[in-house]
Amino acid sequence: MPELPDVEGYRDVLDSCGRGRCVRRVDVRDAGVLRGVTARRLRREVEGRRLGRPRRHGKLLIAPIGDPPYLVWHFGMTGELLCAGAEDSFHAHDRVALTLDDERQLRYRDQRKLQGLRLAPTEEAVERILARLGPDALDFGREDFLELLAGRRGVVKGVLMDQSLIAGLGNLLSDEILWRARVDPGRPARELDESEARHVFTAMGGVLETSVRAARVPPRRTWLTGHRDDPEPACPRCGARLRSRRVAGRRTVWCGRCQH
């Protein structure tokens, strides 16, 4: 599932492949990924306009087209954005292609189509979309983060994954952050003492910094996420067998020895 680092990578793709380029043609190969806009309107509003500088907030990618309107991507569980040549064969899950004036294409690929592409007509419309989200995880200050945890009844993993509180963290990032902080993902957030909460904040910063450079949550063998799908997953820190169960509605992997 694309999380903040993945979407930051897609922002780089859009910036390097599309920024400053005119969209010559819009091909909607599957309108099932369009949200709140028809294929006809998307073509009418986007064709002939120039892509501006993209920005990201949490898991959303926003690009001005002639400033306004704005294209807004939400990548859901399986979405991605790629730069391709016009001669490259389409993948079965390529849903929308923007052909640029240099004949390259920006392709939105998505297997499950749980989210998709919106057209926001104004900056105010973009802000209404963003108003449903918390601050971007990269922009959180430590004191605000500590206050957030202290005031929440839910489990700490649920707080990290709640996009209305912190935008950008998903299942893999949350598991990695809590493993590094040595905090059980099922602990009530407000039961963490200040030292534990500070460890979570520091771990969040370190995990995000590395993951953004890799444009993904890297499956490093020194990371929890590098072992979660092993046949017999073991903690890379202490060697204990990793545990797995659903926490906050998602499959969660943690070390019962290190995280308690």
N, C-alpha and C positions, 0 to 999 in steps of 0.2 A: 504494500500500500504506500503510495507516495506520501512522504512527510516533508517537513520544512526543507531539509537538505536536497531532496529530489526536486522540489519545486524551484529552489534556488538554481539548480542545474538547468531546469527548463527556462528560467529567466535568462540565463547565459545564452542558451540556444536561441531564444527569441531575439536577444540583444545583438548577437553576432551575425545571425542569419537574416533578420528582418528589419532591424531598426534603420529608419531612413529610406526603406524601400517602399515602392508603390505596390499595392496589391492589385495585380492585373486580373485575376480570376479567383472566384470562390467556388469550390466543388464540394457540395454536401453529398457525401456518399451514403450517409445514414443519418436521417433527421432525428433518430432516437437519442442523440447526444445534445440536441439543442434544447435549451431551457428558456422559455418565455420569448422565443423569437422563431419565426418561420424561416425556412431556407430562402424563400423569395426575398424577405425583408433583409436577411443577413447579406445576401448578394447586393441588394440595392444600396445598403448603408456602407458596405465595406469596399466594394470594387471601385478602383480609381483613387482610393485614399492611401495616405502614406502612414506607415507604422511609426509610432513614437517610442520614447524610452519606456521599457516595461518596468513595473515594480511588483514586488511580492509582499503579501501580508499573510502570515501563517501559511496555509496550504493553497491560497488563492494567488493567481497570476493575472495581472491587469496590464493591458496595453492600450494606449490611446491610438485611435485611428482618425487622424485629422484633428483630434483634440477639440471637441468630442466627435463621435461617440467613443466608447471604450469596449474592448473585448475582455471578458472575464472568464478565465478557465478555473474550474474546480475538477481535480483529477480523480476524485473518488478513490476506488480501490485499485484500479488497473490502468488509469490514464497516463499518457506521456506525450511529450511534444518533441518532434524530430525535425531536423533539416535534411531535405533530400533533393536529389536532382530530378528534373522533370522526366528524365529517361528511366529512373528507378521504378521497378515494379511496385505496385501497391500491395501492401499487406492486407490480409483478410479483415483486420480490425482497424484499418485506417478509415476514420469516419468523416473527417473534414480536411480539405487541403486548400491552402492559400498559395496560389502561384504568384510569385513576385516578378518584378520587372527585369530581373537578371535570370529568369527561368528556374531559379530554385524554388522549392516548395517547403512551406511549414505544414507539417502533417500532425493532426491530433489523432492519436491511436488509443483505443480503449476497448478492451475485451468485454467487460461487464456492463458498461454504460450506466453506472449508478449516479454519476453526476454529469458534467459536460461543460458546454460553452454557452455563455450568456452575452447579450449585447446591452450595455448600460448607456442610455442616451445622453446622460449628463454626469458631471462630477458629483452632483447631489445624489444621483442614483447609485453611484459607486459607494458613496459614504453611507447610504442606507444599508447596502450589503455588508459593509465592514462594521457597521454599528452592532451587528449580531455577534461579533467576535471580540475576544479579549485582546490585550496588547500582544504584539508579536513576541514570541519567546526570546528572540535575540535582543529585544529592547527592554526586557524586564530588569528593573533595578532590584538590588538585594532586599532592601527594606520593604518594598512593595510585595516582593515574593514571600517574605516571612509573614507579613500581615495577611496575605492571601491564605496561606496554609493554616495559620492560627485561627482563622474565622470560618473554616469549612468543616461540616459534619462528615462528609463522605471519606472513603479510603483515599490514601495519598495518590495511588495510581489513577483513580477516577478524576481527581482534581487536575493532575497533569494533563490528562487526555481531554478534558472538557474545553472545547474550542471557544466557548463563551467566556472562559476565564484566562486561558493561555492559548494563543493561536499558534499552531504549527507542530505540536508534539503528537505523535501517534503511538501505536502499540510498541514497536521496536525501540524507539527512542526512550519511552517511559521505562521499559524494562531495563535498558542499559543504564539509564540515569540512576535508578533505584539500586541496582546491583553495585554500581560504583560507590554510592553513598552508604551502602550496607544497611538499607532500610527495607523492611518487609513491605511489598506492594499492597498488602491488605490492611496495613495499619491505618487507623483513622488519622486524617491529616492533622487535626487539631491536638492529637496526643503527642505529636513529635515535639521534643524540647528544642530550644533555640539552636543548640549545637547540631542536632540531627537535621533541622531545616536548613541550616547553613551548608551542611554537607550536600544536601540535595541540590541547592542552588549552585554550588561550585561544580558539582558533577554535571549539571545541566549545561553550564557554560563550556566545560571541556568537551563533552560529547558533541554539542552543536558545532563547536569550532572545527573539530576533526571531520565531522560528517559533512559540513558545508564544503570543505575543501575537496572531499571525495564526491560530492553531489549525490550522496546516498548514505545510508547507514552501513558502514563498511563491515563485511563479514570477517573481521580479523579474528584470528585464533586466540588473541589475548583479550578479546571482548566476549561478554556473555552472548551477544547476538551471533558470534561466530560458532557457537556450539548448540544453539537451541534446537536445531533440526538434526543433530547427530542421532544415530540409533540408540546410543546410551550416553546422553549428554552429561558431561561433568563440568563442574565449576573450574574455569581457568585460573582461579586464584587459590583455591584450597583443595581442589580435586574431588570434593563431595559430589554425589549425584544430584543433578539439578532437578527441581520439582516443577510440576506443571499443573495448573488448574485455571478455571475462569475467574478473573477478578475484574470488576467494573465491566462485565459483559464481554471481555476479550480473553483469549488464551494468553496466559501469563506464565513466564518462566522465571524462576528465581532460585537462589541457593539457600536452603534451610539452615545451613551452618553459618554462612557469612551474614545473612540478612535475617535478623531476629529482633 
